Amino acid sequence: TRGYAGAEQFGFTQSDQRTDIYAVGVLLNVMLTGKLPKDALAGGRLGRVVRKCTEIEAEKRYRSVADIRASISNLLDLPEVKGRYAGLDKVIRAIPGLRSDKWWVVVLSIIWYSVIIFVMGAFFIEEPAPDLKFWVLGILSELALFILPYFCFFNFLGVWDWIPFTRGASRKNQRIIYTLIGIALIAFGFYLVPIEVW
């Protein structure tokens, strides 16, 4: 894109990942100042990151995006997860609901997962062993009560764009449609719950 291309893209040297680093620096500058670096250069602590990203000579730039992230984290004193729990943090942050930056979404998700585990336990610890119909109705009601509504309410895996009749709708209309579908699924799930559970 014009204004975002490093000097090497004009035939001076070979392009590599540092060409993208240049573009990231320009983007960061635009986010901070509203202008390209040639018109106004960001100041302050983040200005140093922008200047290093947008060096004319690629060798003087950051070598990777991880280096940029580390610099920004250090400048802004952002906490970084290190050591033995770093992998666990990645796994937890990959779970839908727990990766949100909104505390109330995380709390609701934890409650939601706890209810799913509790209800599934009620189905599968039943004594004496239930018949096949009980198992089938139990699994179908679990899907309708918990799993499918989650997809509908939170657009998990982009499900709102899967069904053809809602693909062209606005996000607001999609949210309304899928909220209603989610509520209908929950009602259907309660209908399916085997009578033995009650």
C-alpha positions in Angstrom: 0.0 0.0 0.0 1.2 3.5 -0.8 3.0 4.9 2.2 3.4 1.6 3.9 6.0 0.0 1.6 9.6 -0.2 2.8 12.5 1.1 0.6 13.4 -2.5 -0.4 10.1 -2.9 -2.2 11.2 -0.4 -4.7 14.1 -2.6 -5.9 16.9 -1.5 -3.6 17.3 -4.8 -1.7 15.4 -8.1 -1.3 12.1 -8.0 0.7 11.7 -10.2 3.7 9.7 -10.2 7.0 11.3 -6.9 7.9 9.4 -5.4 5.0 6.2 -6.2 7.0 7.8 -4.8 10.1 8.1 -1.5 8.3 4.4 -1.6 7.4 3.5 -2.4 11.1 5.6 0.6 12.1 3.7 2.9 9.7 0.4 1.5 10.9 1.3 2.1 14.5 2.3 5.7 13.6 -1.0 6.3 11.9 -2.8 4.9 14.9 -0.9 7.2 17.2 -0.9 10.4 15.1 -3.4 9.9 12.3 -0.6 10.6 9.8 2.1 8.7 7.9 5.7 8.9 9.4 6.8 11.3 6.6 4.2 13.8 7.7 4.3 13.4 11.4 6.3 11.0 13.6 4.9 9.7 16.8 6.6 10.9 20.0 7.0 9.4 23.4 7.8 5.8 24.3 5.9 4.3 21.4 7.6 6.7 19.1 10.9 4.8 19.6 9.2 1.6 18.5 7.8 3.4 15.4 11.2 4.8 14.5 12.9 1.5 14.8 10.2 -0.2 12.7 10.4 2.4 9.9 14.2 2.6 9.5 15.1 2.9 5.8 17.8 0.2 6.2 16.0 -3.1 6.9 19.0 -4.3 9.0 18.3 -1.6 11.6 14.6 -2.7 12.1 13.2 -5.2 14.5 13.9 -8.8 13.3 10.4 -10.1 14.2 7.0 -9.1 15.4 7.8 -10.9 18.7 10.6 -8.3 19.2 8.1 -5.5 18.6 5.7 -7.0 21.1 8.4 -7.4 23.7 9.5 -3.8 23.3 5.9 -2.5 23.6 5.3 -4.7 26.7 8.5 -3.4 28.3 7.7 0.3 27.5 4.2 0.1 28.8 5.0 -2.3 31.7 2.5 -4.9 30.4 2.6 -8.2 32.2 3.9 -11.2 30.2 3.2 -14.7 31.1 6.5 -16.6 31.4 7.7 -19.8 32.8 5.9 -23.0 33.5 2.3 -21.6 33.3 2.8 -19.9 29.9 1.4 -22.9 28.0 -1.5 -23.2 30.4 -2.4 -19.6 29.9 -2.5 -20.1 26.1 -4.9 -23.1 26.5 -7.2 -21.2 28.9 -7.2 -18.1 26.6 -8.2 -20.4 23.7 -11.5 -21.5 25.4 -14.5 -19.5 24.1 -15.6 -17.0 26.7 -12.4 -17.1 28.7 -10.5 -15.3 26.0 -12.7 -12.2 26.4 -11.4 -8.9 27.9 -14.7 -8.3 29.6 -14.8 -9.8 33.1 -18.5 -10.4 33.1 -18.2 -12.5 29.9 -15.5 -14.6 31.6 -17.7 -15.1 34.8 -20.8 -16.0 32.7 -18.7 -18.5 30.7 -17.3 -20.2 33.9 -20.9 -20.5 35.2 -22.0 -21.8 31.9 -19.3 -24.5 31.7 -20.0 -25.5 35.4 -23.7 -26.0 34.6 -22.8 -28.1 31.6 -20.5 -30.3 33.6 -23.0 -30.7 36.4 -25.9 -31.6 34.1 -23.8 -34.0 32.1 -22.8 -35.6 35.4 -26.5 -36.0 36.3 -27.1 -37.8 33.0 -24.2 -40.1 33.0 -24.0 -41.1 36.7 -27.6 -42.3 36.8 -28.2 -45.6 38.7 -29.3 -48.1 37.6 -27.9 -47.8 34.1 -30.5 -46.0 31.9 -31.8 -47.5 28.6 -30.7 -46.3 25.1 -33.6 -43.9 24.8 -32.5 -42.1 28.0 -28.9 -41.7 26.6 -30.1 -40.4 23.2 -32.5 -37.9 24.7 -29.9 -36.9 27.3 -27.2 -36.2 24.6 -29.7 -34.4 22.3 -31.0 -32.2 25.2 -27.4 -31.4 26.2 -26.7 -30.2 22.7 -29.9 -28.1 22.5 -29.6 -26.7 26.0 -25.9 -25.8 26.1 -23.7 -26.4 23.1 -25.8 -25.1 20.1 -27.1 -21.9 21.9 -23.5 -21.0 22.7 -22.7 -21.0 19.0 -25.8 -18.9 18.4 -25.4 -16.3 21.1 -21.6 -15.7 20.6 -21.2 -16.4 16.9 -18.7 -19.1 17.8 -16.7 -20.1 14.7 -18.5 -17.5 12.6 -21.7 -19.6 12.6 -23.9 -16.5 11.8 -22.5 -16.6 8.3 -22.9 -20.3 7.8 -26.7 -20.4 7.1 -27.6 -19.0 3.7 -30.7 -17.1 4.8 -28.8 -15.0 7.3 -25.6 -14.5 5.4 -26.7 -11.2 3.8 -28.3 -9.8 6.9 -26.7 -7.0 8.9 -24.9 -7.9 12.1 -27.7 -6.4 14.2 -30.3 -8.5 12.5 -28.1 -11.6 12.7 -27.7 -11.0 16.4 -31.5 -10.8 16.8 -32.2 -13.9 14.7 -29.6 -16.1 16.4 -30.6 -14.9 19.9 -34.1 -16.1 19.1 -32.8 -19.4 17.6 -30.7 -19.9 20.8 -33.7 -19.3 23.0 -35.8 -21.7 20.9 -33.0 -24.4 21.2 -32.9 -24.0 25.0 -36.7 -24.5 25.1 -36.5 -27.5 22.8 -33.7 -28.9 25.0 -35.9 -28.7 28.1 -38.6 -30.5 26.2 -36.2 -33.3 25.3 -34.8 -33.8 28.8 -35.8 -37.4 29.8 -38.6 -37.6 32.3 -36.3 -39.7 34.6 -34.1 -36.7 35.2 -37.0 -34.7 36.6 
